[in-house]
Amino acid sequence: MKLTPMLQQYLDVKARYPDAILFFRLGDFYEMFFEDAQVVAREVGLTLTARSKGPDAVPMAGMPYHSSQTYITQLIEKGFSVAICEQIEDPKDASGIVKRDVVRVVTPGVQHDSENLDARAPNYLAAAFFSPEATASSPVGLAYLDVTTGDFRATELRDLGELLSELDRAEARELLVPESGHALLLPHVERLGGVFLRPRTPDAFALDALRERLGAGVRLADDLAADGYFLSADDIDVFFKSARDFGFMSPGLIEGAISALLNYLIDTQRGVSSIIQRLSPYRAHSFLVIDESTKANLELTQTLMGGKRTGSLLSIIDRTMTAMGGRRLRHWLNYPLVDPKRIGERLDAVEHLVRSPALRADLRQALDEVYDIERLCGRVSAGTANARDLKSLHATLALIPGIARLLTGTPAPLIQALATRLDPCTELCAHIARALVDEPPTQLTEGGLFKKGYHAELDELLDLSNNGKDWMLRFEREERERTGISSLKIKYNKVFGYYIEVTRANLDLVPERYIRKQTLANAERYFVPELKEQEERILGANDRRKTLEYQLFERLRHEVGTHLGRLLKSADMLADLDVLSGLAELAQRRDYTRPTLDHGTLLQIEDGRHPVVETTLEAGERFVPNSVTIDSAGGRLLLITGPNMAGKSTIIRQVALITLLAQMGSFVPAKRAHIGVVDKLFSRVGASDNLARGQSTFMVEMTETAHILNNATERSLIILDEIGRGTATFDGLSIAWAVAEHLHDTIRARTMFATHYHELTELVRTLDGVVNLSVAVKEWQEDIIFLRKLVEGQANRSYGVQVGRLAGLPPAVVERATRVLENLEAGQFDEMGLPTPGRDPESSPRPTRRHNPDQMTLFHAGSGPELSPEERQTLERLRELDTNALTPLEALNTLHALVQTLSEGAR
């Protein structure tokens, strides 16, 4: 195939970005060719056409550049990467084909367009690094970065399971992994949720390769416009020093993960953006550990049904006024603290704001006018911020002095520290105010950005451009008077510029100095030297004005870029203040109280409420609060029985949520709460399968239970709901029994164990740390009333038939179930498992091992048939035998005698 110069240029650029869809700028359109065109047409519904015909036909698809963002977003959501290839020279100045190059690559984890991002959620790009021979139990280095805010973190994890949990609570969108480890992660894609895997070559994880690339320069083309702001090799070395100084056990793994992230930024953004001001290394166990199953079961940030934010805990507690505060609250929720001192500092701040309603109202009113400084800084560093972005930045900086004065003298140390660290960047704020008009346009190349008096040369050009119209009107008036042609007009178009138009009826009055420019059917067009000179001055001034304004704006934007560190520090302080004031507002409006936290193991909640459920009750309904006491040193395993719908799941969940809220620094929905800090929070509730991974409901249940038993510690809080219900009754009961014993004896963690296996309540007889509780109900005729109250003791019935009636089972089914239940409970079967004589067989259930009255139960020796005197005598003699002292012959004689005794009894 013979390629045109343009297609050859396309293929040359595409060769550098083989894994991205290339959006190739042609005039006012982005075009895709070959396989990219087919992919885009299929994925976003564009019409697939062809360039040329016959054997030289090339698949082609495209869209107007001004509507491209919609298609880019759709592709990104499907996990594709998009390379934006722009014209990097003016077509008028081109000699031959216009120069083009990729200015940025948009991926799920690297994008700056705020319209396509959730303002209240991070957008993390992550990298995981492990050795080529790594297994699921090998350590992992993890780093992740939000390029829109500069939030950059790194940690080391013990194994693959911890990596998956950390990625889930960090909510990463894209994960870079070594090619050698791709297969290790591939089976766990389902657990990764919305994270897109990106296998990378070994060089991508090498620090030496990163330094070499930085030393060679970050530009892909010498003439590419330097819109962005990039870090130097020295700046980047600071990140690695921060990681080394932190004292990780496997610093090489952390170094590899960080290198992969920064290399990816060079690939996609032409360099390492200056929005990244620092690395924040941390240890995962410095925060309350919440695995992905627990996070999902407790619906912390999204609901189990539909994955929606509405209905989650986050949606209920989020009273922040800014996008920055919303993201910070989400982080606090995903990473609760385990240090009572730090938690106490947050609680002191919240308490002060609760007790100062006027201060809280003024602070929230001021925060309501604060723009998203973090993402504004991200656009500045990416070279995409416009004049309105800088005006928004100015508006926020102008608010900071007032916010600082408002908080002066606050007794809460945390608020005082935040207020004193607020930086209004006074000089920068004044510069933006002096430079930009009050309502600048979004376009940067059409002028109209700067105030008069900001720049002398610009003022001259503005005057010339604005006064040109007055000069033309004056010249038109003078020419009418000079020639006597009252209909003479001065006009303008893009082809001919300015000209004098005279109708044919007045051509005899045209002076000789007029030079003909164009002949029309009804008029002639002319120009004169002074008109041409003025035209050049006006049009030249307008073009020079636009060019100068763009240059001045670039300088101003660059100046803002030099203040990114100060701006991001203030953004950090404002986000914390927003969260604290929002938590105080929540506490006041929802009647939350301050919890007490310490290093003990007592967890005591008086009149606790479920923070989500209590907000969703219908009018007239009242949430019934409940009290719970758990202590590793005492009653550490609470066995909770009661019927379905009685509220067992709500109660155990609310204990977990109250604990989590307390450790993130929030007041809690309870009359009183004392929390011995928890190191890990585990939840195993509900029934779900994973058929894609070949896992049944019971397999998922057992996998999650195994994870808890293998990772929980004595300081953990565990909530379990219906362990063992996904298999046969005896199997499930046996597993639940063994799990409960292991939790009590070996792990000794604080545990709430909701179950329908009433047999488990017998554990209280043998395990001193078990407490039986039940959810009370009241029977009324054939119905039950759920009291929603947790009381001491065990439930004696499950009321399943009554719940079935409430759910709408047909009356015939309910009646039949009632009769079968009566027979089961009465044990109306003979020794063969058949209905007893005289009983209607149709009214009895089919005999099973469980319902056979001669089958002794596993846990209650007295539940079988009563023993005869001969049988009791035989058992007593067996107990008294010392088998170690018997000779073989004595043993045989003794056995014979016992058999004779039993035989006589049977006769």
N, C-alpha and C positions, 0 to 999 in steps of 0.2 A: 504494500500500500504506500502510495506517495503522500507524504504528509505536507501540509501547508506550514509555513513558519509559525503560525499561531498554535496549531496542534502540536508541533514539535516543542514549542515553549511550554505548553500544557504538560506534556509527558515529562519534560525535564524537571518541572516543579513537582509533579506527582511522584517521581522517583525518589524524592527526598522525604515524602510523606506517604509511604505505601499503605499504612494502616488507617489513614484518615480519608474522609470524603472531601475532595477538593472543590471548593466554591471558587470558580475562576471568573474574575471580573472582566466583562466585555461591555464597555459603555455603561448603560443603566441596568444591566442584567448580570446575574451570576449564572454561569453555565457549568454543567457537568457533562463529561464525555465518557465513552466506553463503559466499563463495568460500574463506575460511580453513577452514571446516568441511570442504569438499570436498577441499581439498589435504591436510589432516591425515588425513582418513579414508583417502585413497588412499596416502599415504606411510608411515603407521605402522599401518595396519590397524584404525583405530577404526570403530565402527558409525556410519553416517551416518543421522541421524534428521531430524525436522522439528519446528519450533515452529509451532503453529497448523496449519490445514488449508486446502485449496483454494487460491485465488489468493493468499492471504496467507501461505502456507507459507514458512518460512524454514529453509534447510538448517542443521543443528546437529550438533555432535559435542562430546564432552567426556570428562573423566576425573577421578577423585578427586584433590584437590590433593596428597595425600601420596604418590601414585604418579606424579606428573607428570614427575619428573626423567628417568625412563626415556624418555618420549616426547620430551622436550626434547632429550635427547642424540641420539636417532635423527634428529631434524630437523636439528640442528646438523651432524651428520656428513654430511648430504646437501647442506649449504650454505645452509640456510634461516636466517633470523634470527627470534627469538621475543621478543615484547614481553610482559612480565609485568605485568598490570594487577591491582592489589590493592584491597581495600576499605580506605580510609584513614580511616575513622571507625567507631566502634562502632555496629552496627545499632540498639542500644538508645537511642543518642543521636541517631539520624538523624531529621530532619524531612523526610519524603518519601523519595525514593530515596537509598540509601546512596552517599556520595561514593566515587569510584574514580579511580585514576590509575596510570599506568605508573611502576613503581619502578625497573625496569632493563630493558635489552634484551640478550639473550644471542645472541652471534654466534660463528662459528668462532674468531675472534681475540679475542673479549672474553667470557670466562667465568671464573667463580671457583670452581666446584664441583670440588674436588680429586678426587672419585670418578670424574669423567669425563675427567680429564687424566692423561697419563703423568707420573708423579712425577719421572722422570729425563730429561724432555725439555722444552724451552721451548714456549711457546704464543704465537707472535709475531703481532701485527697490524702490517701494513706499509703504507706509503704511498709511491708513486712519483710524482714530479712532473716534467713536461717541457713545453716550449712547445707551443702549439696546432698549430704548423706542423712539429712534430718528425718526423723520420724514424728509421729503424732505426739510423742512425749518429750521432744527436744525443745530447748529454749528458743525464744523468738524476740527479735528487736522490732519495735513498732514506732513509727513516727507518723504524725498526721498534721495537716496544714489547711487552713481556710484562706485561700488567696484573696478573698474579698475583705477580710478583716486583719490578716496577718497573724491570727492565732496559730501558734506553732508549738506542738507538744511531742514528747518522746518518752517511751517507757520500755522496760523489758518484761517479758511474760514467761511463765514456766513451761507452757506447752501449747498445743494447738487449741485446746478447749478454752484456755484463758484468752488466747488471741481472738477467738470468735466472740466471746463475751465482751471483750474490750471494744472490738469493732462495732458491736451492736449498741453499746451505751455511748460511744463517741458518735455514732450515726454517720459513719463514713459513706461516701457515695462511690468512690473508686479506689481500688486497691492494687498497688504495684507489687508483684511477687517475682522471685527468681524463676526462670524457665524450669530449672530443676525441681522446684517445689510446687509447680502448678498442679501436678497430678495429686499432690498431697492435699490441696485445698479443694480440688474439683468435686469430690463427693459431698462437700459441705456447702455447696453453693446455696442450697435451700436455707440453711441456717444463716447465711450471710445476708439474706433478705434482698434489699435493693442495691447491694454493693456489686460493681462491675469489676471483674478480674482483668488485670493487664500483665501478662507475662513479660519479663524484661531480661535482656542479656546480662551476663556477669559484669560487663563494663559499667552498666547502669548503676551498680551498687558499689563501685570502686571509688574511693576518695581521690586517688591519684588521677583517675580519668576525669573526674570533676574538675580538679585543679588545672589540668591540662586544657580543658575546654575553656575555662575562664581566662587562662593566660592567653589563649589564642583569640580572645574577643568574643563577644556575644552576638554580634551582628551576622546575619546570613548574607547580607549584601551591603557593600560599602555605602551605597547611596540610599539605603533604606532610612526613612525619616525616623529620627531618634525621639519618638514621642514618649517612650516609657522611661522609667527611672530604675536603674539596676544597681545591685550590690557588687562590690569589688571582692576579690579573693580574700583580702584582709578582713572584710566584714563577715564573710562566710566562715572564716577560721574561728571567729568568736563563738559561733554556734557549736562547733565541734569541741572547743575548749569547755564550754558550758556542760556538754554531755560528759566529757571526761572527768571534770571536777565533781560531778554529782556522785560518782562512785558506783556505777552500775557493775554488776557481776560479770557481764559479757559486753564490754564496751565496743568490741568489734561488730557485734550485731546491731547496736544502736547506730554506729558510724555508717554501716551499710544502708540502713533504712533511711537515714538523713540524706546520704549521697543520692539515693534513688529519687527522692522527692525533688531535690535541687536540680538534678540532671533532667528530670521531666519538665521542670519549669523552663529550662533552657530550650528544650525541644519545642515546647508549646507557646512560650511567651517571649522568646528571644533572649531571655536572661532571668536572673533571680530578682524578683521584684523587691523594691525597697520598702514595700508595705510590711515586710517581715523584719521586725526590729529586734526580736530576741527569741530564744528557744526556752521553753518551760519544761524541763525534765521532771518526771514524777514517778513514784512507785504506785502501782495499781492498788496495793493494800494500804496505802495511806488514806484511802477513801473507803466508804462502805461498799463492799463488793456486791454487785447485783448482776446475776447472769441473764442471758437473753430470755430464757424461759420465765424467770421471775418477773422481769420487766414487762413481758407480754401479758402474763397472767394477772398482774396487778394493774394493767392498763395505765402505765405511768404517763406516756406521751401520746398514745393512740389506742383506740378501742380494739378489742379482739375481733369484733364483727365490723368489717368494712375498713379497718385501719384509719379511722377518722380521729382528728384532734378533739372535736366536740364529744364530750362524754368521758374524756380521759381525766386523770388527776390534774395534769398540767392545765387543761382548759378551765378547771374550777379554781385553781389557786392563782392563775395569772392575772394580776391587777396592775401590771407594769404599764407605763405610759409611752415607752419608747421601744423601737425595734431592738436596740442594744440591750435594754433591760430584759426583753422577752428572751433573747438568746442566753443571757447570763442566768436567768431563772431556770431555763432548761438545763443548763450545765450544772447548776447547784442540785437540781433534782436527780440528774444522772450520776452525780458524784457527791453524795452526802459525806459529811466529815465524820471522823472517828475520834477526834481530840476534843474532850469536853471544854477545854479552855477556849479554843477557837469557836466552838459552837456557842459558848457563853457570850463571846464578844458580839456575835451576830444577834443573839437573843437580847442583849442589852440595848442594842441599837433599835431593834424592832419594838421593844418595850417602851423606850423613850418616845418613839414616834406614835405609839398607841396612846400614850398619856399626854401627847401634845397635839391635839386635833387641829389647832390653827396652824401650827408649823407644818404638819403633814399636808394639810390642804394647800398651803402656799407652795410647798416644795413640789407637790404633784402638778399644780397648775403651771409652774415654771418648766417642769420636765415635759409637760404636754407639748411645749413649743420647741423641744430639742429634736434636731434631725439626727439621722444615723451617721455620726461622724466616722465610725469604723469603715463602713462601706463607701462613704464619700472619699476617705483616704485611699481606699482600695482603687477607686476609679482614678484618683489623682496619680497614683503610682503606676497605673496601667496606661496613663496618657489618654484616657477617655472622658475625664471630667470636663463638663462644659461650664459656661459662665453661671448658669443657675445653680449648679452644684457648689460653686465657690460662694455664691450668695447665701445658700443654705448653711454652709460652713460658717460664714460670717455671722449669720443670725444666731447660731448656737453659741459661738464664742462670746457674743455680746451679752448672752444670758448668764455666763459663768460668774462674773463678779457679784451679781445679785444673789445667785444661789449660795456662793461662799459666805456673803454677809448674812444671809438667812440662817446659816448653820453655825455662825460664830458663837462660841460659848456653850455649845451643846455638851452636856456631861457625858454622853456615850462616847467612849474612846474611839470606836471604829468610825462613827460619823465624823468626829473631829479630825481623824487622820485623813479620811476621804476628802473632806472639805479643804483642808490645808494643801492637799496635793493637786487641787484643781488649777489648771493653768489656762488663763484666758488668751494667751499669745497676743498680748495687747498690740504690738507693732504690726503683726500680720493682720489682725482684725481691722485696724485702722487703714492699712494699705488697701485691703479689699473694698472697704467702704468708700475710700477716696477714689478708687479706680472704676468700679463697675456701676452701670446705671441701675436703677431700682428694679427694673423688670427686663433683664437682658433676654435676647432671643436664644433659642436652643442651638441654632446653627452658629458655627464659629467663623465661617468664611464669608458671611454676607455683611459684616460690620454691625454697627449699632450697639457695641458692647460697653464702650467707655464713656465716662462723663467728660463734659467740656472742662478744660482746665487741668486735666490729668497729664497731658503730654502736648508740648508746644507744637511740634510738627503735625501731630494728629489734628490739633485745633485748626491749623492753617488749612489742612486738607478738608476738614469738615466744613469750614467756612466756604471754601471754594466750591465744594460739592453742593452745599445747601444754598449758597447764593447764586449758583449757576442758573437756577430757574428765574430768579429776580432779574438777572442780566438779560436772559432771553426775552422776558416780557418787556423790559425796557427797550431792547433793540427792535423788537417787533413794532412797538409804538412809534419809535423814531423812524423806522423805514416806511411805515404808512404815511407819516407826515411828509417825509422827504420825497416819496414817489407819487403821492396822491392816490394810491391803491388802498381803498378802505378794507378790502377783503383779504389783503395780504396776511399770510400766517407763517409762523415759525413752527416746524414740526420735527419729529425725531422717529427713526426706527433703527433696528439693530444692523440693518444692511448698509444704509446710506448715512447714518448718523443724523446730525442736524442739517436742515435745509429750509429754503424759502419757497413757499408754494403760491403761485399766481394763477388765477383762472384764465381761460382763453379770452374771455371778454376784455381782460385788462392787459393783454400782452403788449399792446402798443405803448403802454406806460412804463414798461420795464426798462431801467437804465442800462447803459452799455457795460457798466462795471459788473453786472450780474453774470455769472458763469453758469451755463446750462448744465444740469446734472442728470435729469431724467424727463422724458416726455410722456405724458399721460393723455388719455382721450379728452379730458376736459380741463387739463391744467398742465403747467410746466413747473419743474422744480429746479431751483438755482442755489448757488452758494456764493459767498463773497469771502475774501481772505480773512477779514476780522472774525467772521462767524466760524470759519474753520479753526482759527487759532484758539478761540474760546472753547470750541468743542474739544480740542485736544487737551486744553487745560482741565475742563470739567471731567471728561471721561478718564483722563489720566489720573486726576485727583481721586476719583471714585475708586479706581483699581488700586492705586497706591494706598488709599485709606483702608480698604479691605485687607490688603496684604499687611500693612502696618498694624492694624488691629489684631490680626491673627498672631503676628510676631509678639506684640505686647502681651497678648493673653498667654502665649506659651511661656513667656518670662514670668508672668504672675503665677501660673500654674506650677512652674518649676520652683519658685520661691515657696509656695505652699508645700511642695515636696520636700524641701529642706527642713520643714517643721513637723514631719510625720511622727517622729518619736514623741514630741510634746503633745501633739494632737491625740495620739492614741492613748497616752497616759490619762489625759482628761476624759477620753471616752470610757476608759476602764473605770474611773472613779464615778462617772455619771451612771454607768450601768449598775454598779453596786448600790448606789443611792436609790436608783429606781426600784431595784429588787427589794431593798429593805423597806422603802415606803409602801411598796405594793403589798408586802407581807403584813405590814402594820394595818393597812386598809382592809385586807382580808380578815385579820384577827378581829378588828372592830366590827365589821359587818356580819361575820359569821359566828361571833361569840366564841373565839378560840382563846385558849389560855396558855400561859408560858409553862413549858415543861421543865423538869429538873433532870439534869444529866450528870452522870459520874462514871467512874471506872468499875463500879460494882456490877453484879449480875442480876439485880432485882429489876423486873419490868412490871410496873404497877400502874394501871390506868383505871381511873374512876369515872364512870359515866362517859365512856368514849363513844364517838359517833363516826360513821363512815362518811368521809368528806364529800364523796360524789353522790352516794345514794340519798343523803339527807337533802340534797339540792334538787332531786328529781321527783320527790313525792308530790302527789296530786294535792290540790287544795283541800284542806281539812284533815289530811293525814299527818300523823306525828311520828317522828323517828324515835324509836325506843332505844335509849342509851344502855350500854352494858359495861360492867367493870370486870377487869381481868388482873390476876396476879400470877406471875411466873418468876421463878428464881432457880438458877442453876444449883444453888445450895439447898433447895427445898423442893417444892412442887414444880418440877421442871417440865413434866410431860402432862399436858392437859388433854384428856380424852373427852371429846365432845360428841354426844349422841343426840338424836332427835330426828323428827320427820323431815322429808324434803319440803322445801319452801318455808321452813321454820326460821331460817336465817343463819344457819351455821357458817356458810361460806362468807356471808357479809361480816359476821363477827370476827372471824379469823383474819380476813383481809383488812378490816379496819385497824386491827392491832398492828399489822405490818405497815400500813400506810401512816399511822400515827407515829410509829417509830422512825420511819423514813423522814417524815416532815420535821420531827424534832431534831434529827441529826443534820438536816440541811440548814437548820437555823430558823425554823418557822415556829410560830405558836401552833397549837394542835386543837382539834375538835374534841375536847374532853373537859370535865370539871377539874381534874387534876391528873398529872402524868409524871411518873418517875421512871426514867429510862437509864438502865445500865447500858452504856454504848455497845452496839452490836457491830461485829466486824464483817459479817456476811449475812445477807438476807436471802433465804431460799423459799420458793413457793412451788408446790406441786398441786395444782387444782385443775378441774375440768377434764373433759375427755376429747381427745383429738387423735387423728391418725396422720401418717405421712406415707401415703401409698407410693408417691414418687420414689421414696427411698426404700420401699418394701417394708415399711414398718406399720404394724397394726396399732390400734388404739392402746392395747395392753403393752405392746413393745415400747411405744413412746412413753407410757407411764413408767415402765420399769427402767428405761434409759434415764429419765429425769430423776427417778428415785435413786438410782445408782450414783448419779452425779452428786446428789446431795450427800449421800452416805460417805462418798470418797473425798469430799471437800469441806464439809462442815467442821466447825470447831466448837469448843465449849462456849465461846462468846457469840456464836451465831444465833439467829432467830429463824426458826423453820415453821412454815405453815403447810400442813398436808390435808388434802381433802379426798376422802374415799380411795385410799390406797388399796389395791387388790380387787377392785370391782370389775376389771376387764377380763377376768378369766373365771374358771369354775369356782364354785363357792368355797370348797375346802382348800383349793390352791390359794385363792385370794386371801382367805382368812389366815392361812398359815404364813403367807408372806407378810401380811399386815402385822401379825403377831411378832414375827421375827424382827421386822423393821422397828417396831415400837420398842422392843427390848434392846436392840442395838443403839437406838437413839438415847435411851435411858441409861444403859450401863456403860457403853463405850464412849460415845460422843459427849453425852451429858449436856447437850445444847437445849436452850429454851425452845420448846416445841408445842404447837397447838395441832392436835390430830383429830380432825372431824371424821366420823365413820358411822356406817350403818351396821357394822359388825358388833352387835351387843356383847358377843362373847369376849371382846377385848376389854370390857370393863372389869373382867376378872383379874386383870393385871394389877389392880390396886391391892390385891391380897398378897402379892409377892414382891412388888416393886415399891419401895418407900417414896419415890419421887413422882408417882403417878397420882393424878387427881381426876376424878370423874365429874364431869359437868354435862348438863343437857340444856336444850332450848325448850322452854316450857310451852305447852299447848293446853287447851281446855276443850274437853269433849262436851258437845251439846247435841243430844239426840244422836243422829247418825253423822253429824258433821263435826269438824274440829275448828277451833279458833286459835290462830297463831298469836302467841303473846310476845314473841320476839325477845324473850328475856332469858339470859343465861343464869342457870341456877345450879346449885350443888346436887350431885347425884346423877344416876344414869336414867336414860329414857327406857321405858319398858316395852314400847311399841314403836313401829316406824310409820304407822298410819298411811301406808302406801295406797290402800284402796280408797281412803277418803280423799287423798290428793288426786287420785285418778278421777274421782267424781268431780272435784273442783275443776279439773282440767278439761272436762267435757266428754269422758268416756261414755259410750251408750249405756243406758240403764241396765240392759240385759247383761252386759259385760261386767258392770259393777256388782250386780246381784250375784252372778256366778262366782266372781272373785271372792265375794264375802263368804259364800258357802264353802268354797275350797279352803279359804283361810281358816275357817272354824274347824274343818276336819284336820288340817295340818296341825293346828295348835292343840287339838284334843287328842291327836295320835290315834285316830280310829282306823287301825290296820291290824291284821293278824300277823303271825310270825312269817308268813310268806310275802308280806307287803300288800295283801289284798284287803278290800274293805271288810270289816267285821260282819259276821252274819246278822241279817236283819237291817243292814244299812243299804240305802239306795246307792248302787255302784255309780250311777250317773252324777250323784252329788259329791263323790269323792275324787280326789286327784289320782292320777296314775301313780303306782308305788315307785318310789325311788329309794336309793340307799339312804338319803338324808331323811326321808319320811318314814322309814321302817322303824317301828318302835323297838325292835330287838337290836337295832344297831346302836351300840354305845357311842355317845358323842366323844369328841376329842378332849373336851375340857371339863366335863362334869360327870364324874364317876357314877353319881346317883341318878342319872337320867335314864338308865336302861331298866329292864324288868327287875323286880325284887328277887333276891337270891333265896333259894331254899335253905333249910337248916343244914342239910348234908353239904351243899355247896359252900356255905359259910365255914363249916367245919374243915372242909378240904383246903380252903384258902388260908385258914388259920394255921393248919399243919405245915403248909408250904412256907409261910412266913417264918416259922420256927426252925425249919431245916437249916443245918450247917452243911452245905454241900461239900465243903473242903474236908470234912471229917468222915464222909461216907466212903466205904469201899464199894467197888462196882456191884458186888452181890447185894449189899445193903441198899444201894440205890435202886436196884431192880425190884427188890422186895417192897420197898417203900412206895414205888410207883404203882406196883400191882395193888397194894392196899388202898391207895387213893382212888384208883379206877373202880375198885369194888364198892367203895363208899358212895361214889357218884352214881354207880349203876343201881344200887339199892334205893337210893333216893329217887331215881327216875321211875322205879317200879311202884 
